[in-house]
Each structure stands twice: as C-alpha cells, then as structure tokens.
Amino acid sequence: MSVTLITGASSGIGAALARHYAQPGATLILHGRDAPRLEAVAQACRDRGAHVETERLDVRDRPAIAAWLRDLDAQRPIDLVIVNAAINGGDPGGDVETEAMAFETVDVNLVGALNVALPCATLMRARGGGQIALVSSLAAFAPLPDAPAYSGTKAALLAHGLALREKLKPYGVRVNVVTPGYVKTAMGSEYQGWRPLEISAQDAAARIARGLARDRDIVAFPWILAAAARGAALLPESLRRLGMSGFKFKIRVGR
C-alpha cells in the first residue's frame, strides 16, 4: 500500500491533500506546526481507514529533518512526498516587507522545502523509485510586488524542481512542481485584495492528485490564470506592470 508524506498538512491545501489520499490500506505521514489542527486532520484521515502518523519538526532544522526522513524511509519506503509547508511573507501595511520577514520566508519556503525534498531524493534514487512534488505558486511566473520573498522562493522551487526532474528521471524518481492560483484557505485569507478564479482547497487537492498521477512536470491551475501568468514573463515591463497592478494586496494584521 502507498506511503505518502505531506508537509504543511495541518490546514489548507496540505490538509485537503491528506483527506484526498486517505483510504483503507494507505499510510499517511502528516507534518504541520499546529498540533490541535494537525491531530484533527489526522483523525479525519483515520476515520477514512488510513494509517496516520504525525510530526511537528521545524522544516528549517536540517539535521533533525534529515534524520527523521531516514528513519521513516527505513521503516517503510516513502512513495510520494508532497512538500507543501510555506508562509506568506509580505507586510501588513502594504510596505516593503522587512528584512526579517524576507529571510524567514526564504528559510521556510525554500530552504525548508529543500531540507525535505533533497534527502527524499537521495533515498529514492538509491532504491530506484518514488515521487516528489514541490508546491510552488503561479507567483513563480508572475511575481507579486507585495510578496517579493514569497514570489522569489516559489520561482526558485519551480526552477530547482524542473532541473531536478531531468536529473532524477533516469533513476526512476519523478519530480513535479505544483503551481496553484488562488485557493480558499486560512493562509490565503491573510491576503486582502483581488483573488480571481479562487477555488476550494478540496478542488485544488483533486487537481494536484490528478496531475501527479499523470506525472506532469508542472501542475498549474486554473488554466486561464496559469496561461496569463506564464505569458506575463514575455510582456514588456510596462505592460507587465500594468497587468500586475490589479493584484496588489495587504497582509491581514494580527496573523
């Protein structure tokens, strides 16, 4: 039976993915920061027949994460890893985000993601199989001026993931990059601004699962927004700036 590891599983897309993959015989390893919410998601998955384990390690703690992953994989090989844990960054007043926030965003969204993905890549390469999904964002294609560190980390995950996909393919390891648009989640609700074509976390989870099952290099949705975001990089700066002006936002105070 399948063994799936999901980081950032205590809410939002991660929680929806956990519920999506929960079924009799499946083993889910759920990672998250909020203990009560993580346990609630875990129990919902157990109620669907899955065997569930939870973990609250800080993804920024590289040695601890690496040791945890090696131990998990030694007990039962991990089939699918969905690297989803992230924070928003930005500034509550709509000003330039502080240096502290920018570096924290990089540490969680990029370094933390690689702290999970790269040890898994090593373990999967050694045994000749497995799948790693990096959850990026459409902001990787069309950077958000109000979230520069977030956009930068998601762009880095996109580039790293696609490059790693080609290097690991000969070893039987699949790497996919997920670039969602706006998804209705607690994290998403921190953005105060226009959120076109927003979908539910359940819908996002179903689309992600379909894309991963088909081994798509980039799982991007919704397609209209994805096409616009990918095309934005080809526009002259003046037109790109005009187009992105409608996507300004502020981070909700008191997050």
Rosetta silent file (secondary structure, phi, psi, omega in degrees, C-alpha in Angstrom):
SEQUENCE: MSVTLITGASSGIGAALARHYAQPGATLILHGRDAPRLEAVAQACRDRGAHVETERLDVRDRPAIAAWLRDLDAQRPIDLVIVNAAINGGDPGGDVETEAMAFETVDVNLVGALNVALPCATLMRARGGGQIALVSSLAAFAPLPDAPAYSGTKAALLAHGLALREKLKPYGVRVNVVTPGYVKTAMGSEYQGWRPLEISAQDAAARIARGLARDRDIVAFPWILAAAARGAALLPESLRRLGMSGFKFKIRVGR
SCORE:     score description
SCORE:     0.000 S_00000001
   1 L     0.000  157.457 -173.329    0.000    0.000    0.000 S_00000001
   2 L   -73.750  147.964  174.127    1.110    3.589   -0.634 S_00000001
   3 E  -120.676  118.415 -175.717    3.061    5.705    1.849 S_00000001
   4 E  -122.162  129.766  176.280    2.549    9.444    1.428 S_00000001
   5 E  -109.197  128.756  179.712    4.310   12.225    3.323 S_00000001
   6 E  -127.904  122.494  173.504    2.740   15.702    3.300 S_00000001
   7 L   -93.215  156.153 -175.899    4.301   18.755    4.946 S_00000001
   8 L    64.385   40.168 -172.023    2.140   21.693    5.948 S_00000001
   9 L   -94.851    4.035 -176.615   -0.751   19.269    6.453 S_00000001
  10 L   -80.189  -12.719  178.472   -2.455   20.962    9.400 S_00000001
  11 L  -162.675  176.000  171.965   -4.602   23.212    7.187 S_00000001
  12 H    60.403 -140.329 -177.226   -5.315   24.431    3.667 S_00000001
  13 H   -61.502  -40.475 -179.290   -4.071   22.529    0.637 S_00000001
  14 H   -61.058  -44.083  178.753   -1.997   20.156    2.775 S_00000001
  15 H   -65.773  -40.424  178.974   -4.987   19.128    4.871 S_00000001
  16 H   -65.143  -38.236  176.729   -7.149   18.727    1.773 S_00000001
  17 H   -66.050  -38.810  177.725   -4.485   16.544    0.161 S_00000001
  18 H   -59.766  -46.778  179.225   -4.297   14.404    3.294 S_00000001
  19 H   -65.349  -35.402 -179.649   -8.042   13.796    3.176 S_00000001
  20 H   -64.486  -41.852 -176.557   -7.865   13.118   -0.554 S_00000001
  21 H   -85.784   -8.259 -179.345   -5.237   10.402   -0.173 S_00000001
  22 L   -71.690  121.732  176.967   -6.803    8.874    2.954 S_00000001
  23 L  -161.716  162.104 -179.757   -8.212    5.430    2.223 S_00000001
  24 L   -56.083  131.802  178.494   -8.059    1.921    3.688 S_00000001
  25 L    93.328  -17.425 -178.934   -4.550    0.498    3.444 S_00000001
  26 L   -82.710  146.294  173.459   -2.853    3.855    2.844 S_00000001
  27 E  -111.286  125.338  178.626   -0.214    5.214    5.210 S_00000001
  28 E  -115.445  132.016  174.269   -0.093    8.982    5.652 S_00000001
  29 E  -113.833  109.869 -171.760    2.699   10.825    7.406 S_00000001
  30 E  -107.732  126.893 -179.796    1.409   14.299    8.166 S_00000001
  31 E  -113.802  138.975  177.513    3.656   17.179    9.165 S_00000001
  32 L  -169.049  167.869 -176.451    2.450   20.521   10.494 S_00000001
  33 L   -91.722  -32.798 -173.917    3.060   23.267   13.025 S_00000001
  34 L   -94.077  107.604 -173.791   -0.313   23.473   14.781 S_00000001
  35 H   -59.528  -50.424 -179.167   -0.758   20.396   16.988 S_00000001
  36 H   -61.096  -44.358 -179.406   -4.570   20.552   17.529 S_00000001
  37 H   -67.428  -38.374  179.134   -5.322   21.204   13.857 S_00000001
  38 H   -63.380  -42.206  179.909   -2.840   18.555   12.735 S_00000001
  39 H   -67.052  -35.117  177.863   -4.411   15.969   15.013 S_00000001
  40 H   -64.334  -41.615  177.079   -7.884   16.889   13.750 S_00000001
  41 H   -65.470  -43.234 -179.878   -6.766   16.287   10.157 S_00000001
  42 H   -59.865  -42.281 -179.129   -5.072   13.048   11.189 S_00000001
  43 H   -66.672  -38.498  177.466   -8.235   11.790   12.889 S_00000001
  44 H   -61.473  -37.064  178.812  -10.344   12.637    9.842 S_00000001
  45 H   -72.577  -36.052  176.248   -7.954   10.557    7.740 S_00000001
  46 H   -64.161  -37.919  179.270   -8.045    7.678   10.238 S_00000001
  47 H   -63.070  -21.703  177.343  -11.835    7.762   10.040 S_00000001
  48 L   -91.090    2.817  174.647  -11.447    7.085    6.311 S_00000001
  49 L   102.453   -0.394 -177.767   -9.393    3.986    7.002 S_00000001
  50 L   -84.442  151.946  169.169   -5.843    5.292    6.610 S_00000001
  51 E   -87.481  127.502 -172.455   -2.964    4.630    8.970 S_00000001
  52 E  -128.222  134.453  171.039   -1.709    8.057   10.063 S_00000001
  53 E  -121.899  151.479 -179.869    1.402    9.334   11.817 S_00000001
  54 E  -126.212  157.613  179.307    2.097   12.970   12.664 S_00000001
  55 E  -152.114  143.928 -178.062    5.216   15.087   13.173 S_00000001
  56 L  -123.165   23.207  177.724    5.812   18.727   14.166 S_00000001
  57 L   -59.421  147.102  175.306    9.522   19.188   13.453 S_00000001
  58 L   -74.905  123.152 -177.460   10.623   22.616   12.190 S_00000001
  59 L   -63.788  -16.437  178.431   11.417   22.230    8.484 S_00000001
  60 L   -78.680  -12.022 -179.400   14.294   24.689    8.981 S_00000001
  61 L   -87.155   86.153 -172.234   16.075   22.190   11.256 S_00000001
  62 H   -57.365  -50.213 -179.083   18.055   20.382    8.559 S_00000001
  63 H   -61.028  -41.849 -178.380   19.774   17.703   10.703 S_00000001
  64 H   -67.350  -41.902  179.134   16.567   16.799   12.538 S_00000001
  65 H   -63.869  -44.479 -179.318   14.506   16.657    9.332 S_00000001
  66 H   -62.102  -43.248  179.874   17.126   14.523    7.560 S_00000001
  67 H   -65.048  -41.184  178.804   17.331   12.062   10.477 S_00000001
  68 H   -61.427  -45.007 -178.766   13.532   11.847   10.650 S_00000001
  69 H   -65.921  -40.793  177.937   13.229   11.136    6.928 S_00000001
  70 H   -62.524  -40.679  179.973   15.926    8.446    7.002 S_00000001
  71 H   -66.438  -44.241  178.272   14.175    6.756    9.921 S_00000001
  72 H   -59.044  -48.255 -175.663   10.790    6.905    8.212 S_00000001
  73 H   -67.696  -29.333  177.566   12.117    5.513    4.965 S_00000001
  74 H   -69.866  -33.185  179.425   13.942    2.691    6.749 S_00000001
  75 H   -72.919  -43.103  179.978   10.669    1.609    8.369 S_00000001
  76 L  -159.586  123.349 -178.403    8.682    1.761    5.120 S_00000001
  77 L   -55.730  133.366  179.215    9.796    3.298    1.812 S_00000001
  78 L   -81.868  123.850 -178.798    8.065    6.615    1.130 S_00000001
  79 L   -83.426  -43.249 -174.706    6.264    6.515   -2.213 S_00000001
  80 E  -136.291  129.398  175.023    5.142   10.143   -2.502 S_00000001
  81 E  -118.472  123.098  176.646    6.394   13.284   -0.781 S_00000001
  82 E  -110.263  108.942 -175.629    4.384   16.492   -1.148 S_00000001
  83 E   -90.988  100.465 -167.328    6.488   19.434    0.015 S_00000001
  84 L  -121.615  -19.510 -174.514    3.839   21.979    0.886 S_00000001
  85 L   -60.441  132.671 -178.252    4.794   23.867    4.079 S_00000001
  86 L  -164.862  164.302  172.706    5.103   27.621    3.480 S_00000001
  87 L  -127.018  167.834 -174.007    4.382   31.106    4.810 S_00000001
  88 L   -81.644  -38.295 -169.734    3.155   34.250    3.053 S_00000001
  89 L    72.685 -154.119  178.906    5.770   36.885    3.794 S_00000001
  90 L    82.326 -170.752 -177.704    4.778   40.421    2.832 S_00000001
  91 L  -138.016  132.893 -177.840    3.962   43.367    5.093 S_00000001
  92 L   -58.962  -29.836 -178.515    0.711   44.101    6.983 S_00000001
  93 L   -91.108    0.084 -177.843    0.796   47.753    5.960 S_00000001
  94 L    82.079    6.730  177.819    1.491   47.082    2.308 S_00000001
  95 L   -81.562 -179.279  174.449    5.008   48.493    2.670 S_00000001
  96 L   -63.759  133.235 -179.024    8.175   46.690    1.595 S_00000001
  97 L   -61.541  148.695 -178.381    8.474   43.545    3.711 S_00000001
  98 L   -69.250  161.143  176.257   11.094   43.737    6.438 S_00000001
  99 H   -59.879  -41.521 -179.130   14.458   42.032    6.120 S_00000001
 100 H   -60.387  -43.572  179.562   13.490   39.718    8.966 S_00000001
 101 H   -67.514  -39.799 -179.891   10.287   38.657    7.204 S_00000001
 102 H   -61.408  -46.763 -178.369   12.066   38.209    3.876 S_00000001
 103 H   -69.568  -34.629  176.248   14.729   35.942    5.351 S_00000001
 104 H   -63.979  -40.217  178.961   12.164   33.974    7.378 S_00000001
 105 H   -63.387  -43.470  177.308   10.164   33.404    4.193 S_00000001
 106 H   -63.315  -41.973 -178.038   13.264   32.167    2.367 S_00000001
 107 H   -63.873  -39.044 -178.893   14.199   29.909    5.288 S_00000001
 108 H   -81.872  -53.693 -170.349   10.763   28.272    5.422 S_00000001
 109 H   -73.807  -34.035 -177.526    9.602   28.275    1.809 S_00000001
 110 H  -106.202  -60.011 -178.587   12.856   27.472    0.044 S_00000001
 111 H   -63.509  -44.148  178.836   15.451   26.134    2.481 S_00000001
 112 H   -61.735  -39.520  178.589   12.808   24.275    4.485 S_00000001
 113 H   -64.034  -43.611  179.875   11.356   22.773    1.317 S_00000001
 114 H   -70.336  -29.489  176.020   14.766   21.560    0.157 S_00000001
 115 H   -60.248  -28.375  177.029   15.500   20.201    3.636 S_00000001
 116 H   -90.044  -47.992 -171.726   12.635   17.793    2.977 S_00000001
 117 H   -67.424  -43.133 -172.501   12.931   17.237   -0.774 S_00000001
 118 H   -70.392  -43.149  173.254   16.662   16.585   -1.132 S_00000001
 119 H   -60.348  -36.436  177.528   17.042   13.833    1.491 S_00000001
 120 H   -65.377  -39.155  177.851   13.974   12.176   -0.039 S_00000001
 121 H   -61.523  -40.987  178.695   15.582   12.438   -3.483 S_00000001
 122 H   -63.385  -45.402 -178.971   18.706   10.719   -2.158 S_00000001
 123 H   -66.153  -42.824 -178.369   16.717    7.906   -0.558 S_00000001
 124 H   -69.648  -38.379  177.960   14.501    7.390   -3.612 S_00000001
 125 H   -61.943  -39.831 -177.692   17.417    7.454   -6.031 S_00000001
 126 H   -63.250  -34.367 -178.550   19.177    4.758   -4.023 S_00000001
 127 H  -100.319   -5.807  173.924   16.228    2.389   -4.314 S_00000001
 128 L    81.481   31.621  177.727   15.198    3.437   -7.827 S_00000001
 129 L  -177.735  156.175  178.667   11.719    4.819   -7.307 S_00000001
 130 E   139.261  171.030 -177.719    9.498    7.434   -5.719 S_00000001
 131 E  -141.798  136.650 -179.981    7.837   10.764   -6.402 S_00000001
 132 E  -125.608  125.435  177.573    8.463   14.264   -5.050 S_00000001
 133 E  -114.331  122.794  176.622    6.012   17.139   -5.518 S_00000001
 134 E  -100.132  121.322 -179.713    7.140   20.683   -4.777 S_00000001
 135 E   -87.648  107.704  178.453    4.253   23.058   -4.136 S_00000001
 136 L  -101.821 -136.345 -177.633    5.159   26.364   -5.762 S_00000001
 137 L  -167.414  158.380  172.489    2.711   29.032   -6.988 S_00000001
 138 H   -64.345  -15.908  174.369    1.653   30.936  -10.094 S_00000001
 139 H   -65.413  -15.117  174.852    3.612   33.766   -8.444 S_00000001
 140 H   -66.281  -30.177  179.358    6.683   31.894   -9.714 S_00000001
 141 L   -92.087  -38.012 -178.028    5.710   33.041  -13.218 S_00000001
 142 L  -125.969   86.596 -174.691    4.182   36.417  -12.337 S_00000001
 143 L   -58.089  140.007 -179.849    5.898   37.767   -9.185 S_00000001
 144 L   -92.059  118.495 -179.004    3.732   39.702   -6.759 S_00000001
 145 L   -57.975  -28.571 -179.908    5.281   43.077   -5.821 S_00000001
 146 L   -83.898   -1.581  177.971    3.647   42.895   -2.379 S_00000001
 147 L  -143.457   63.900 -175.761    5.271   39.496   -1.690 S_00000001
 148 H   -63.311  -41.756 -179.273    8.769   39.568   -3.200 S_00000001
 149 H   -68.617  -41.341  176.760   10.306   36.911   -0.947 S_00000001
 150 H   -59.306  -48.735 -179.336    7.315   34.598   -1.398 S_00000001
 151 H   -62.004  -41.392  179.991    7.457   35.047   -5.168 S_00000001
 152 H   -64.619  -41.766  179.950   11.211   34.516   -5.215 S_00000001
 153 H   -67.138  -37.205 -179.756   11.067   31.315   -3.196 S_00000001
 154 H   -70.814  -34.425  175.651    8.306   29.903   -5.383 S_00000001
 155 H   -66.882  -38.984  178.943   10.257   30.761   -8.549 S_00000001
 156 H   -65.479  -39.687  177.675   13.324   29.046   -7.102 S_00000001
 157 H   -63.953  -38.977  178.897   11.295   25.920   -6.312 S_00000001
 158 H   -61.642  -50.813 -178.399    9.977   25.877   -9.873 S_00000001
 159 H   -65.284  -44.494 -179.378   13.450   26.094  -11.416 S_00000001
 160 H   -63.750  -43.905 -177.926   15.032   23.673   -8.965 S_00000001
 161 H   -63.501  -44.063 -179.403   12.223   21.173   -9.323 S_00000001
 162 H   -67.067  -38.051  177.336   12.249   21.126  -13.117 S_00000001
 163 H   -66.419  -42.761 -179.868   16.036   20.767  -13.220 S_00000001
 164 H   -65.853  -33.348  178.653   15.942   18.002  -10.609 S_00000001
 165 H   -57.054  -45.512 -178.436   13.208   16.229  -12.564 S_00000001
 166 H   -68.335  -36.682 -178.462   15.530   15.775  -15.530 S_00000001
 167 H   -72.487  -32.701 -175.158   18.445   14.607  -13.396 S_00000001
 168 H   -93.364  -13.881 -178.122   16.434   12.064  -11.411 S_00000001
 169 H   -55.401  -43.208 -179.740   14.305   10.661  -14.235 S_00000001
 170 H   -63.568  -16.953 -178.928   16.936    8.049  -15.243 S_00000001
 171 H   -97.228    6.275  178.048   16.867    6.737  -11.668 S_00000001
 172 L    83.020   12.065 -179.597   13.124    6.149  -11.631 S_00000001
 173 E  -103.737  126.287 -179.730   12.350    9.161   -9.420 S_00000001
 174 E   -97.918  135.136  176.366    9.593   11.516  -10.555 S_00000001
 175 E  -125.034  131.270 -179.108    9.674   15.199   -9.612 S_00000001
 176 E  -130.175  149.756  176.076    6.713   17.517  -10.198 S_00000001
 177 E  -117.435  127.869 -179.131    6.127   21.190   -9.486 S_00000001
 178 E  -102.645  125.840  179.928    2.656   22.368   -8.465 S_00000001
 179 E  -124.563   84.080 -179.683    1.750   25.991   -9.249 S_00000001
 180 E   -76.134  157.957  167.823   -1.721   26.788   -7.911 S_00000001
 181 L   -87.750 -139.169 -178.304   -3.550   30.041   -8.362 S_00000001
 182 L   -80.599  127.692 -179.408   -5.771   31.405   -5.610 S_00000001
 183 E  -124.578  134.817 -177.541   -7.051   28.761   -3.204 S_00000001
 184 E   -75.922   99.165 -179.485   -9.529   29.434   -0.402 S_00000001
 185 L  -139.958  171.304  175.664   -7.516   28.581    2.724 S_00000001
 186 L   -62.633  -40.781  178.557   -6.685   30.128    6.099 S_00000001
 187 L   -65.699  -41.846  179.527   -3.295   31.157    4.716 S_00000001
 188 H   -64.910  -31.462 -178.464   -4.903   32.572    1.594 S_00000001
 189 H   -68.708  -12.554  176.840   -7.373   34.596    3.671 S_00000001
 190 H   -71.264  -19.887  178.049   -4.435   36.616    5.011 S_00000001
 191 E   -82.703  119.196  176.573   -4.246   38.292    1.596 S_00000001
 192 E  -102.608  100.356 -176.961   -6.592   41.291    1.446 S_00000001
 193 E   172.959 -174.403 -178.726   -7.058   42.001   -2.239 S_00000001
 194 L   -68.975  131.420 -178.994   -8.469   40.703   -5.520 S_00000001
 195 L  -129.650   75.467 -174.703   -8.392   36.884   -5.755 S_00000001
 196 L   -66.957  143.993  175.185   -9.661   35.965   -9.238 S_00000001
 197 L    56.204   35.498  179.741  -10.832   32.428  -10.040 S_00000001
 198 L   -66.830  138.888  179.649  -10.331   31.286   -6.460 S_00000001
 199 E  -122.912  167.229  179.554  -11.124   27.605   -5.859 S_00000001
 200 E   -76.149  160.199  177.561  -11.639   25.472   -2.769 S_00000001
 201 H   -63.974  -34.616  179.319   -8.840   23.518   -1.130 S_00000001
 202 H   -64.782  -43.142  177.480  -10.698   20.298   -1.950 S_00000001
 203 H   -62.964  -43.836  179.193  -10.827   21.203   -5.641 S_00000001
 204 H   -60.746  -43.148 -179.269   -7.126   22.115   -5.570 S_00000001
 205 H   -61.814  -41.659  179.722   -6.239   18.796   -3.930 S_00000001
 206 H   -64.620  -40.955  178.948   -8.128   16.839   -6.584 S_00000001
 207 H   -66.604  -39.732  178.670   -6.390   18.741   -9.390 S_00000001
 208 H   -64.035  -47.273 -178.890   -2.995   18.222   -7.798 S_00000001
 209 H   -60.167  -40.419  177.869   -3.584   14.496   -7.319 S_00000001
 210 H   -63.842  -44.063 -179.822   -4.647   14.104  -10.960 S_00000001
 211 H   -64.022  -39.307  179.084   -1.589   15.965  -12.175 S_00000001
 212 H   -69.505  -38.476  178.302    0.762   13.911  -10.026 S_00000001
 213 H   -62.631  -31.852  178.978   -0.851   10.654  -11.141 S_00000001
 214 L   -89.025    0.254  179.619   -0.212   11.716  -14.751 S_00000001
 215 L    55.234   46.523  176.166    3.362   12.745  -13.854 S_00000001
 216 L   -74.831  140.434 -179.987    3.018   16.237  -15.289 S_00000001
 217 L   -64.556  -44.352  175.966    6.145   18.333  -14.974 S_00000001
 218 E  -124.142  123.333  176.601    4.108   21.387  -13.936 S_00000001
 219 E  -101.411   97.023 -173.392    0.657   21.026  -12.395 S_00000001
 220 E  -115.131  137.736  179.473   -0.785   24.510  -12.984 S_00000001
 221 E  -162.767  158.979  -11.353   -4.341   25.696  -12.365 S_00000001
 222 L   -67.441  154.478 -166.813   -6.765   27.260  -13.048 S_00000001
 223 H   -65.365  -33.153 -179.944   -5.716   27.135  -16.666 S_00000001
 224 H   -64.665  -48.138  179.728   -6.850   30.658  -17.620 S_00000001
 225 H   -67.705  -36.300  179.059   -4.876   32.274  -14.808 S_00000001
 226 H   -64.241  -42.574  179.207   -1.971   29.895  -15.396 S_00000001
 227 H   -64.498  -40.491  179.423   -1.786   30.828  -19.065 S_00000001
 228 H   -65.580  -41.646 -179.115   -1.899   34.526  -18.199 S_00000001
 229 H   -65.536  -43.220 -178.638    0.824   34.155  -15.560 S_00000001
 230 H   -69.290  -31.073  178.933    3.131   32.196  -17.858 S_00000001
 231 H   -78.240  -21.016 -176.942    2.579   34.676  -20.660 S_00000001
 232 H   -61.420  -32.970 -177.923    3.292   37.670  -18.419 S_00000001
 233 L   -65.497  -19.032 -178.421    7.016   36.946  -18.459 S_00000001
 234 L   -90.783   -7.772 -176.711    7.064   37.576  -22.226 S_00000001
 235 L   -83.283  153.305  170.768    5.497   41.034  -21.996 S_00000001
 236 L   -59.653  152.063 -175.184    7.415   44.328  -21.937 S_00000001
 237 H   -56.376  -38.548 -178.132    7.861   45.626  -18.400 S_00000001
 238 H   -62.146  -41.227  178.837    5.377   48.478  -18.881 S_00000001
 239 H   -72.896  -38.342  178.967    2.599   46.094  -19.872 S_00000001
 240 H   -63.954  -41.483  178.848    3.530   43.587  -17.201 S_00000001
 241 H   -62.741  -41.247  178.893    3.443   46.313  -14.540 S_00000001
 242 H   -63.497  -44.138 -179.402    0.030   47.441  -15.753 S_00000001
 243 H   -65.375  -36.677 -177.452   -1.316   43.910  -15.692 S_00000001
 244 H   -80.987  -10.106 -177.048    0.014   43.191  -12.195 S_00000001
 245 H   -62.671  -27.136  179.435   -1.385   46.440  -10.764 S_00000001
 246 H   -78.040   -6.552 -176.147   -4.710   44.724  -10.126 S_00000001
 247 H  -104.845   20.067  176.904   -3.083   42.093   -7.935 S_00000001
 248 L   -70.083  150.023 -179.572   -1.948   44.410   -5.131 S_00000001
 249 E  -156.321  170.147  171.030   -2.869   43.306   -1.626 S_00000001
 250 E  -124.265  151.473  175.687   -2.151   43.757    2.065 S_00000001
 251 E   -85.829  131.595 -178.177   -1.482   41.071    4.634 S_00000001
 252 L   -57.900  131.627  178.514   -4.169   40.934    7.299 S_00000001
 253 L   -70.530  142.418  178.243   -2.970   42.454   10.588 S_00000001
 254 L    86.888   20.245 -179.237   -2.860   40.108   13.552 S_00000001
 255 L   -68.115    0.000    0.000   -1.989   36.975   11.596 S_00000001
